[in-house]
Amino acid sequence: MWILDHADTLIALLAALISIVFSILSHLDSKKANNLASKALEQSGEARDIALAANNIAQEANQISQEANELNATALTASLDNTRYSWTFHRQANHAGFGIINSNNLTAFNVSITIFNKSELMSETTRDRLEAFDEVTLDTRLILSKLANKELNRVTINKPTLMCEIHIKWDTQTGKHMSLIANHGFSTLESEERRILKLRI
């Protein structure tokens, strides 16, 4: 019979076919293994990214916490600051000008001096810092202009006076915000004057 005559060939073909099938299955298993390995690497990378992000968030949280603690410490120090400052109005002799003196042995920071005649702004001066017993010379051109008009229109022998509100704001060395509002009269007298500014009541 033909089958018997070609049995060896058929067996060889069958063996080859089986070998091909196993080769295909082996290739599929290898591909599947590679895919699984690739997914594992991707998941590992994602896990690493998540861990890095979590670490960054933790570092930012620590930084925020540290800054909050520093702010709380500064606020506490400022709240316990009972330092008293004194300010002196200075009319310089011979119409040399007007100034405000920091009459303390402490530095004042972020100093702002504004002067009003009623509701009209007459002068504004600022300094980042004013050392102990240093003086700020005021810009009093508007004040002197008003005094000159009063001088022209005066009907008495007395020198005219322009009553003003002096607003002083500053920070202490601990960062505490402080302020003073005082009433004071500007005049064209030639004599020197130094007067401690009293808090307006």
Buried (B, 14 or more C-beta within 10 A) or exposed (E): EEEEEEEEEEEEEEEEEEEEEEEEEEEEEEEEEEEEEEEEEEEEEEEEEEEEEEEEEEEEEEEEEEEEEEEEEEEEBBEEEEEEBEBBBBBBEEEEBBBBBBBBEBBBBBBBBBBBBEEEEBBEBEBEEBEEEBBBEBBBEBBBEBBEEBEEEEEEEEEBBBEBBBBBBBBBEBEBEBEBBBEBEBBBEEEEBEEEBEEEE
